[in-house]
Amino acid sequence: ILTVVALFYYLLIAKSMYIEAPARAERVRVAPALALSVVLCVLGIVVLGVYPKSVVMAALRVAAPLF
């Protein structure tokens, strides 16, 4: 029963995101500091997704004395 309730709740959110028209048509203004932090996070994710070896090797070197 709780799964059905949760599914209904999440489907309402998805409906409001993808099916209903937006309440306002103008673009969302973002502060420059927030935009910079989002860009840095996206760049970090892309770099770690393409070249994960350096971070993995550093983590292994740090964790090696624990084992």
N, CA, C and O atoms as CSV, one atom per row, in Angstrom:
chain,resi,resn,atom,element,x,y,z
A,1,ILE,N,N,0.842,-1.193,0.000
A,1,ILE,CA,C,0.000,0.000,0.000
A,1,ILE,C,C,0.882,1.250,0.000
A,1,ILE,O,O,0.592,2.219,-0.701
A,2,LEU,N,N,1.950,1.224,0.782
A,2,LEU,CA,C,2.828,2.386,0.827
A,2,LEU,C,C,3.534,2.616,-0.509
A,2,LEU,O,O,3.829,3.756,-0.869
A,3,THR,N,N,3.799,1.557,-1.227
A,3,THR,CA,C,4.412,1.693,-2.547
A,3,THR,C,C,3.476,2.411,-3.505
A,3,THR,O,O,3.918,3.242,-4.299
A,4,VAL,N,N,2.210,2.105,-3.440
A,4,VAL,CA,C,1.230,2.774,-4.294
A,4,VAL,C,C,1.125,4.247,-3.924
A,4,VAL,O,O,1.029,5.101,-4.805
A,5,VAL,N,N,1.143,4.549,-2.645
A,5,VAL,CA,C,1.090,5.948,-2.208
A,5,VAL,C,C,2.327,6.702,-2.685
A,5,VAL,O,O,2.213,7.821,-3.186
A,6,ALA,N,N,3.495,6.107,-2.539
A,6,ALA,CA,C,4.722,6.751,-2.981
A,6,ALA,C,C,4.737,6.915,-4.493
A,6,ALA,O,O,5.169,7.953,-4.995
A,7,LEU,N,N,4.279,5.916,-5.223
A,7,LEU,CA,C,4.224,6.012,-6.683
A,7,LEU,C,C,3.296,7.136,-7.116
A,7,LEU,O,O,3.621,7.886,-8.036
A,8,PHE,N,N,2.159,7.260,-6.474
A,8,PHE,CA,C,1.235,8.358,-6.785
A,8,PHE,C,C,1.904,9.705,-6.544
A,8,PHE,O,O,1.779,10.617,-7.362
A,9,TYR,N,N,2.607,9.834,-5.434
A,9,TYR,CA,C,3.283,11.088,-5.105
A,9,TYR,C,C,4.334,11.426,-6.157
A,9,TYR,O,O,4.391,12.563,-6.626
A,10,TYR,N,N,5.159,10.466,-6.532
A,10,TYR,CA,C,6.217,10.729,-7.500
A,10,TYR,C,C,5.667,10.953,-8.900
A,10,TYR,O,O,6.239,11.723,-9.671
A,11,LEU,N,N,4.582,10.301,-9.234
A,11,LEU,CA,C,3.978,10.544,-10.541
A,11,LEU,C,C,3.376,11.941,-10.623
A,11,LEU,O,O,3.368,12.540,-11.699
A,12,LEU,N,N,2.875,12.468,-9.522
A,12,LEU,CA,C,2.393,13.855,-9.528
A,12,LEU,C,C,3.534,14.824,-9.811
A,12,LEU,O,O,3.361,15.791,-10.553
A,13,ILE,N,N,4.685,14.570,-9.228
A,13,ILE,CA,C,5.849,15.424,-9.472
A,13,ILE,C,C,6.279,15.314,-10.928
A,13,ILE,O,O,6.558,16.330,-11.564
A,14,ALA,N,N,6.338,14.098,-11.465
A,14,ALA,CA,C,6.732,13.913,-12.861
A,14,ALA,C,C,5.729,14.565,-13.802
A,14,ALA,O,O,6.112,15.135,-14.824
A,15,LYS,N,N,4.464,14.485,-13.464
A,15,LYS,CA,C,3.430,15.122,-14.289
A,15,LYS,C,C,3.609,16.628,-14.315
A,15,LYS,O,O,3.506,17.249,-15.373
A,16,SER,N,N,3.876,17.218,-13.158
A,16,SER,CA,C,4.054,18.665,-13.128
A,16,SER,C,C,5.337,19.096,-13.825
A,16,SER,O,O,5.422,20.224,-14.310
A,17,MET,N,N,6.338,18.219,-13.884
A,17,MET,CA,C,7.592,18.553,-14.545
A,17,MET,C,C,7.497,18.428,-16.061
A,17,MET,O,O,8.018,19.285,-16.776
A,18,TYR,N,N,6.854,17.397,-16.563
A,18,TYR,CA,C,6.928,17.088,-17.984
A,18,TYR,C,C,5.647,17.330,-18.766
A,18,TYR,O,O,5.720,17.548,-19.976
A,19,ILE,N,N,4.499,17.303,-18.149
A,19,ILE,CA,C,3.244,17.364,-18.895
A,19,ILE,C,C,2.588,18.739,-18.795
A,19,ILE,O,O,2.154,19.290,-19.806
A,20,GLU,N,N,2.513,19.292,-17.597
A,20,GLU,CA,C,1.824,20.574,-17.417
A,20,GLU,C,C,2.668,21.726,-17.937
A,20,GLU,O,O,3.898,21.669,-17.942
A,21,ALA,N,N,1.986,22.765,-18.371
A,21,ALA,CA,C,2.679,23.965,-18.845
A,21,ALA,C,C,3.301,24.695,-17.658
A,21,ALA,O,O,2.755,24.651,-16.556
A,22,PRO,N,N,4.438,25.367,-17.864
A,22,PRO,CA,C,5.067,26.084,-16.750
A,22,PRO,C,C,4.223,27.272,-16.305
A,22,PRO,O,O,3.478,27.855,-17.092
A,23,ALA,N,N,4.356,27.619,-15.024
A,23,ALA,CA,C,3.601,28.746,-14.478
A,23,ALA,C,C,4.138,30.068,-15.029
A,23,ALA,O,O,3.371,31.002,-15.265
A,24,ARG,N,N,5.451,30.145,-15.232
A,24,ARG,CA,C,6.086,31.342,-15.786
A,24,ARG,C,C,6.905,30.944,-17.001
A,24,ARG,O,O,7.506,29.870,-17.025
A,25,ALA,N,N,6.930,31.797,-17.998
A,25,ALA,CA,C,7.643,31.470,-19.227
A,25,ALA,C,C,9.058,32.040,-19.263
A,25,ALA,O,O,9.851,31.652,-20.122
A,26,GLU,N,N,9.389,32.949,-18.351
A,26,GLU,CA,C,10.718,33.560,-18.404
A,26,GLU,C,C,11.782,32.608,-17.855
A,26,GLU,O,O,11.486,31.642,-17.152
A,27,ARG,N,N,13.014,32.917,-18.201
A,27,ARG,CA,C,14.135,32.092,-17.754
A,27,ARG,C,C,14.400,32.294,-16.269
A,27,ARG,O,O,14.084,33.342,-15.706
A,28,VAL,N,N,14.972,31.299,-15.657
A,28,VAL,CA,C,15.297,31.365,-14.240
A,28,VAL,C,C,16.641,32.075,-14.086
A,28,VAL,O,O,17.622,31.700,-14.726
A,29,ARG,N,N,16.681,33.083,-13.249
A,29,ARG,CA,C,17.925,33.813,-12.982
A,29,ARG,C,C,18.729,33.050,-11.931
A,29,ARG,O,O,18.191,32.606,-10.917
A,30,VAL,N,N,20.020,32.910,-12.196
A,30,VAL,CA,C,20.896,32.196,-11.274
A,30,VAL,C,C,22.030,33.138,-10.887
A,30,VAL,O,O,22.591,33.831,-11.736
A,31,ALA,N,N,22.359,33.157,-9.609
A,31,ALA,CA,C,23.456,33.990,-9.125
A,31,ALA,C,C,24.768,33.503,-9.738
A,31,ALA,O,O,24.931,32.306,-9.975
A,32,PRO,N,N,25.700,34.415,-9.995
A,32,PRO,CA,C,26.973,34.009,-10.606
A,32,PRO,C,C,27.744,32.976,-9.785
A,32,PRO,O,O,28.365,32.077,-10.353
A,33,ALA,N,N,27.712,33.091,-8.474
A,33,ALA,CA,C,28.422,32.120,-7.635
A,33,ALA,C,C,27.807,30.725,-7.774
A,33,ALA,O,O,28.529,29.728,-7.816
A,34,LEU,N,N,26.499,30.654,-7.844
A,34,LEU,CA,C,25.830,29.367,-8.024
A,34,LEU,C,C,26.131,28.784,-9.403
A,34,LEU,O,O,26.377,27.584,-9.533
A,35,ALA,N,N,26.112,29.624,-10.420
A,35,ALA,CA,C,26.429,29.156,-11.771
A,35,ALA,C,C,27.864,28.630,-11.832
A,35,ALA,O,O,28.119,27.602,-12.459
A,36,LEU,N,N,28.787,29.318,-11.195
A,36,LEU,CA,C,30.176,28.874,-11.170
A,36,LEU,C,C,30.311,27.531,-10.460
A,36,LEU,O,O,31.036,26.653,-10.926
A,37,SER,N,N,29.623,27.369,-9.343
A,37,SER,CA,C,29.715,26.103,-8.615
A,37,SER,C,C,29.102,24.956,-9.416
A,37,SER,O,O,29.618,23.839,-9.374
A,38,VAL,N,N,28.027,25.205,-10.135
A,38,VAL,CA,C,27.425,24.155,-10.969
A,38,VAL,C,C,28.369,23.774,-12.103
A,38,VAL,O,O,28.537,22.591,-12.399
A,39,VAL,N,N,28.981,24.762,-12.733
A,39,VAL,CA,C,29.926,24.480,-13.824
A,39,VAL,C,C,31.122,23.684,-13.300
A,39,VAL,O,O,31.563,22.739,-13.954
A,40,LEU,N,N,31.650,24.049,-12.140
A,40,LEU,CA,C,32.779,23.316,-11.575
A,40,LEU,C,C,32.402,21.877,-11.237
A,40,LEU,O,O,33.192,20.960,-11.464
A,41,CYS,N,N,31.216,21.674,-10.704
A,41,CYS,CA,C,30.766,20.314,-10.386
A,41,CYS,C,C,30.594,19.480,-11.650
A,41,CYS,O,O,30.966,18.307,-11.677
A,42,VAL,N,N,30.033,20.080,-12.695
A,42,VAL,CA,C,29.860,19.347,-13.951
A,42,VAL,C,C,31.219,18.998,-14.547
A,42,VAL,O,O,31.415,17.878,-15.019
A,43,LEU,N,N,32.151,19.934,-14.530
A,43,LEU,CA,C,33.488,19.648,-15.039
A,43,LEU,C,C,34.162,18.538,-14.233
A,43,LEU,O,O,34.816,17.665,-14.804
A,44,GLY,N,N,34.004,18.571,-12.913
A,44,GLY,CA,C,34.573,17.516,-12.078
A,44,GLY,C,C,33.990,16.159,-12.394
A,44,GLY,O,O,34.719,15.168,-12.443
A,45,ILE,N,N,32.690,16.097,-12.607
A,45,ILE,CA,C,32.041,14.824,-12.937
A,45,ILE,C,C,32.523,14.308,-14.286
A,45,ILE,O,O,32.794,13.116,-14.433
A,46,VAL,N,N,32.632,15.193,-15.269
A,46,VAL,CA,C,33.089,14.771,-16.594
A,46,VAL,C,C,34.536,14.299,-16.526
A,46,VAL,O,O,34.877,13.264,-17.099
A,47,VAL,N,N,35.390,15.047,-15.831
A,47,VAL,CA,C,36.802,14.658,-15.744
A,47,VAL,C,C,36.945,13.331,-15.009
A,47,VAL,O,O,37.704,12.468,-15.449
A,48,LEU,N,N,36.242,13.151,-13.912
A,48,LEU,CA,C,36.329,11.889,-13.176
A,48,LEU,C,C,35.700,10.740,-13.947
A,48,LEU,O,O,36.091,9.588,-13.763
A,49,GLY,N,N,34.737,11.032,-14.804
A,49,GLY,CA,C,34.138,9.980,-15.621
A,49,GLY,C,C,35.048,9.539,-16.746
A,49,GLY,O,O,35.050,8.367,-17.123
A,50,VAL,N,N,35.827,10.472,-17.291
A,50,VAL,CA,C,36.708,10.148,-18.411
A,50,VAL,C,C,38.067,9.648,-17.928
A,50,VAL,O,O,38.615,8.701,-18.493
A,51,TYR,N,N,38.612,10.272,-16.892
A,51,TYR,CA,C,39.942,9.918,-16.375
A,51,TYR,C,C,39.881,9.589,-14.881
A,51,TYR,O,O,40.380,10.369,-14.070
A,52,PRO,N,N,39.288,8.466,-14.498
A,52,PRO,CA,C,39.165,8.162,-13.068
A,52,PRO,C,C,40.427,7.561,-12.449
A,52,PRO,O,O,40.518,7.459,-11.226
A,53,LYS,N,N,41.393,7.166,-13.264
A,53,LYS,CA,C,42.536,6.403,-12.758
A,53,LYS,C,C,43.331,7.174,-11.714
A,53,LYS,O,O,43.738,6.592,-10.709
A,54,SER,N,N,43.562,8.462,-11.922
A,54,SER,CA,C,44.366,9.225,-10.968
A,54,SER,C,C,43.700,9.296,-9.596
A,54,SER,O,O,44.373,9.171,-8.572
A,55,VAL,N,N,42.408,9.491,-9.570
A,55,VAL,CA,C,41.704,9.578,-8.285
A,55,VAL,C,C,41.640,8.208,-7.616
A,55,VAL,O,O,41.807,8.102,-6.400
A,56,VAL,N,N,41.404,7.176,-8.393
A,56,VAL,CA,C,41.336,5.824,-7.832
A,56,VAL,C,C,42.692,5.413,-7.262
A,56,VAL,O,O,42.766,4.841,-6.174
A,57,MET,N,N,43.750,5.701,-7.992
A,57,MET,CA,C,45.087,5.353,-7.506
A,57,MET,C,C,45.441,6.139,-6.241
A,57,MET,O,O,46.057,5.590,-5.328
A,58,ALA,N,N,45.060,7.414,-6.178
A,58,ALA,CA,C,45.310,8.202,-4.972
A,58,ALA,C,C,44.530,7.633,-3.791
A,58,ALA,O,O,45.056,7.564,-2.680
A,59,ALA,N,N,43.294,7.231,-4.017
A,59,ALA,CA,C,42.493,6.638,-2.942
A,59,ALA,C,C,43.096,5.318,-2.478
A,59,ALA,O,O,43.097,5.019,-1.284
A,60,LEU,N,N,43.605,4.534,-3.413
A,60,LEU,CA,C,44.248,3.267,-3.029
A,60,LEU,C,C,45.516,3.506,-2.220
A,60,LEU,O,O,45.778,2.779,-1.261
A,61,ARG,N,N,46.313,4.520,-2.591
A,61,ARG,CA,C,47.511,4.824,-1.822
A,61,ARG,C,C,47.165,5.281,-0.409
A,61,ARG,O,O,47.850,4.919,0.548
A,62,VAL,N,N,46.121,6.064,-0.278
A,62,VAL,CA,C,45.722,6.553,1.050
A,62,VAL,C,C,45.157,5.420,1.890
A,62,VAL,O,O,45.392,5.369,3.097
A,63,ALA,N,N,44.410,4.504,1.263
A,63,ALA,CA,C,43.756,3.427,2.010
A,63,ALA,C,C,44.673,2.250,2.259
A,63,ALA,O,O,44.346,1.402,3.089
A,64,ALA,N,N,45.814,2.155,1.576
A,64,ALA,CA,C,46.691,0.992,1.718
A,64,ALA,C,C,47.166,0.760,3.150
A,64,ALA,O,O,47.195,-0.397,3.570
A,65,PRO,N,N,47.539,1.774,3.928
A,65,PRO,CA,C,47.964,1.494,5.311
A,65,PRO,C,C,46.846,0.964,6.210
A,65,PRO,O,O,47.130,0.385,7.258
A,66,LEU,N,N,45.607,1.146,5.831
A,66,LEU,CA,C,44.500,0.673,6.649
A,66,LEU,C,C,44.325,-0.830,6.565
A,66,LEU,O,O,43.731,-1.441,7.454
A,67,PHE,N,N,44.835,-1.428,5.505
A,67,PHE,CA,C,44.661,-2.858,5.311
A,67,PHE,C,C,45.943,-3.553,5.559
A,67,PHE,O,O,46.013,-4.777,5.448
